[in-house]
C-alpha cells in the first residue's frame, strides 16, 4: 500500500506540474495575444497617419506639376515676348538707319544748310537742339523768328 500511495502522490505531483505548465502556457498565449492586438492597433493608427502623409505627398506633387506647367507656359510666353521685342527692335533699327540715310541725303542736297551745330549730321554738339530746329525750319519761318 505504501507503494501505491507513493505512486498516487507521484502521479498527483506530475498532474499538478502538468496543470501548472498548461496554465502557464495559456497565460503566456493570452499575453502574446494581447501584445499582438496592441501592436495591430498601433499599426492601424500608424497606417492612418501614413495614408494622410501619402495623400499630402500626392497633393504636393500635383501642386508641383501644376507649378511646373505654369512655369513652362510663362517661359513660352517670355520667349514669345523676347521674339516680339527683337522683331520690333530690328524694325526700329532698320527705320532709324533709313531715317539717318534720308537725313544725310537731305543734308547733302541742301546747299544752304548752316553748320552752326557742327559738321553736317552732328546734332549732339552744344547747340544740338538749335541746329536740329534750324534744319527743320524753312527759310520763311527762320526769318520770322529773327
Kinemage of the C-alpha trace (Angstrom):
@kinemage 1
@onewidth
@group {chain A} dominant
@subgroup {mainchain}
@vectorlist {calphas} color= white
{ca unk a 1} P 0.000 0.000 0.000
{ca unk a 2} L 2.774 2.294 0.667
{ca unk a 3} L 3.999 1.853 -2.807
{ca unk a 4} L 0.514 2.507 -4.224
{ca unk a 5} L 0.253 5.702 -2.177
{ca unk a 6} L 3.668 6.694 -3.325
{ca unk a 7} L 2.611 6.149 -6.952
{ca unk a 8} L -0.541 8.236 -6.417
{ca unk a 9} L 1.484 11.024 -4.852
{ca unk a 10} L 3.926 10.967 -7.787
{ca unk a 11} L 1.016 10.901 -10.248
{ca unk a 12} L -0.645 13.803 -8.383
{ca unk a 13} L 2.608 15.792 -8.475
{ca unk a 14} L 3.031 15.081 -12.183
{ca unk a 15} L -0.588 16.120 -12.862
{ca unk a 16} L -0.144 19.279 -10.770
{ca unk a 17} L 3.031 20.140 -12.674
{ca unk a 18} L 1.190 19.453 -15.934
{ca unk a 19} L -1.738 21.677 -14.892
{ca unk a 20} L 0.646 24.468 -13.861
{ca unk a 21} L 2.510 24.083 -17.169
{ca unk a 22} L -0.738 24.219 -19.161
{ca unk a 23} L -1.921 27.261 -17.189
{ca unk a 24} L 1.447 28.969 -17.715
{ca unk a 25} L 1.282 28.153 -21.433
{ca unk a 26} L -2.272 29.556 -21.666
{ca unk a 27} L -1.302 32.707 -19.711
{ca unk a 28} L 1.714 33.213 -21.998
{ca unk a 29} L -0.509 32.818 -25.064
{ca unk a 30} L -3.015 35.353 -23.637
{ca unk a 31} L -0.190 37.854 -23.003
{ca unk a 32} L 1.156 37.262 -26.512
{ca unk a 33} L -2.319 37.661 -27.971
{ca unk a 34} L -2.868 40.909 -26.005
{ca unk a 35} L 0.556 42.191 -27.098
{ca unk a 36} L -0.196 41.271 -30.730
{ca unk a 37} L -3.534 43.094 -30.528
{ca unk a 38} L -1.781 46.156 -29.087
{ca unk a 39} L 0.733 46.060 -31.971
{ca unk a 40} L -2.123 45.731 -34.507
{ca unk a 41} L -3.846 48.802 -33.013
{ca unk a 42} L -0.599 50.800 -33.262
{ca unk a 43} L -0.140 49.618 -36.838
{ca unk a 44} L -3.716 50.720 -37.604
{ca unk a 45} L -3.066 54.206 -36.182
{ca unk a 46} L 0.285 54.432 -37.944
{ca unk a 47} L -1.359 53.279 -41.181
{ca unk a 48} L -3.869 56.134 -40.939
{ca unk a 49} L -1.036 58.617 -40.360
{ca unk a 50} L 0.883 57.101 -43.257
{ca unk a 51} L -2.137 57.339 -45.567
{ca unk a 52} L -2.574 61.011 -44.613
{ca unk a 53} L 1.107 61.603 -45.279
{ca unk a 54} L 0.864 59.846 -48.659
{ca unk a 55} L -2.209 61.920 -49.554
{ca unk a 56} L -0.313 65.080 -48.604
{ca unk a 57} L 2.663 63.945 -50.713
{ca unk a 58} L 0.350 63.261 -53.665
{ca unk a 59} L -1.279 66.677 -53.262
{ca unk a 60} L 2.104 68.389 -53.040
{ca unk a 61} L 3.308 66.529 -56.100
{ca unk a 62} L 0.198 67.617 -58.018
{ca unk a 63} L 0.862 71.233 -56.985
{ca unk a 64} L 4.462 70.866 -58.137
{ca unk a 65} L 3.324 69.537 -61.520
{ca unk a 66} L 0.857 72.424 -61.851
{ca unk a 67} L 3.546 74.963 -60.924
{ca unk a 68} L 5.935 73.354 -63.407
{ca unk a 69} L 3.315 73.510 -66.153
{ca unk a 70} L 2.599 77.148 -65.278
{ca unk a 71} L 6.321 77.904 -65.369
{ca unk a 72} L 6.587 76.281 -68.787
{ca unk a 73} L 3.676 78.388 -70.027
{ca unk a 74} L 5.324 81.525 -68.629
{ca unk a 75} L 8.658 80.538 -70.170
{ca unk a 76} L 6.957 80.088 -73.538
{ca unk a 77} L 5.264 83.480 -73.133
{ca unk a 78} L 8.600 85.066 -72.202
{ca unk a 79} L 10.244 83.513 -75.267
{ca unk a 80} L 7.401 84.793 -77.462
{ca unk a 81} L 7.734 88.280 -75.958
{ca unk a 82} L 11.511 88.169 -76.483
{ca unk a 83} L 10.954 87.312 -80.139
{ca unk a 84} L 8.395 90.104 -80.481
{ca unk a 85} L 10.750 92.592 -78.817
{ca unk a 86} L 13.612 91.503 -81.062
{ca unk a 87} L 11.384 91.912 -84.118
{ca unk a 88} L 10.311 95.397 -83.010
{ca unk a 89} L 13.910 96.335 -82.194
{ca unk a 90} L 15.057 95.134 -85.615
{ca unk a 91} L 12.281 97.120 -87.300
{ca unk a 92} L 13.178 100.200 -85.243
{ca unk a 93} L 16.861 99.824 -86.116
{ca unk a 94} L 16.010 99.500 -89.791
{ca unk a 95} L 13.760 102.564 -89.609
{ca unk a 96} L 16.487 104.502 -87.733
{ca unk a 97} L 19.008 103.593 -90.433
{ca unk a 98} L 16.578 104.647 -93.185
{ca unk a 99} L 15.892 107.964 -91.419
{ca unk a 100} L 19.617 108.604 -90.932
{ca unk a 101} L 20.216 107.883 -94.625
{ca unk a 102} L 17.404 110.242 -95.631
{ca unk a 103} L 18.739 112.937 -93.271
{ca unk a 104} L 22.228 112.558 -94.754
{ca unk a 105} L 20.780 112.780 -98.277
{ca unk a 106} L 18.818 115.909 -97.336
{ca unk a 107} L 21.983 117.425 -95.831
{ca unk a 108} L 23.912 116.589 -98.972
{ca unk a 109} L 21.228 118.144 -101.188
{ca unk a 110} L 20.758 121.333 -99.147
{ca unk a 111} L 23.331 123.960 -100.194
{ca unk a 112} L 22.048 126.484 -97.633
{ca unk a 113} L 22.381 124.236 -94.602
{ca unk a 114} L 24.112 126.045 -91.822
{ca unk a 115} L 26.920 124.288 -89.990
{ca unk a 116} L 26.296 126.215 -86.765
{ca unk a 117} L 25.809 122.989 -84.792
{ca unk a 118} L 28.991 121.416 -86.136
{ca unk a 119} L 29.636 119.309 -89.197
{ca unk a 120} L 26.689 118.009 -91.182
{ca unk a 121} L 24.701 115.433 -89.257
{ca unk a 122} L 26.264 116.400 -85.885
{ca unk a 123} L 23.300 117.267 -83.707
{ca unk a 124} L 24.949 116.329 -80.441
{ca unk a 125} L 27.012 119.499 -80.088
{ca unk a 126} L 26.431 122.359 -77.610
{ca unk a 127} L 23.781 123.862 -79.869
{ca unk a 128} L 22.398 120.488 -80.991
{ca unk a 129} L 18.768 121.362 -80.305
{ca unk a 130} L 19.078 124.702 -82.089
{ca unk a 131} L 20.781 123.060 -85.071
{ca unk a 132} L 18.015 120.443 -85.165
{ca unk a 133} L 15.391 123.224 -85.146
{ca unk a 134} L 17.270 125.165 -87.811
{ca unk a 135} L 17.399 122.072 -90.028
{ca unk a 136} L 13.655 121.514 -89.618
{ca unk a 137} L 12.661 125.151 -90.275
{ca unk a 138} L 12.061 126.564 -93.707
{ca unk a 139} L 13.747 129.825 -94.645
{ca unk a 140} L 10.436 131.680 -94.220
{ca unk a 141} L 9.908 130.558 -90.657
{ca unk a 142} L 13.554 131.277 -89.880
{ca unk a 143} L 13.080 134.905 -90.990
{ca unk a 144} L 10.009 135.315 -88.779
{ca unk a 145} L 11.965 134.190 -85.747
{ca unk a 146} L 14.660 136.815 -86.224
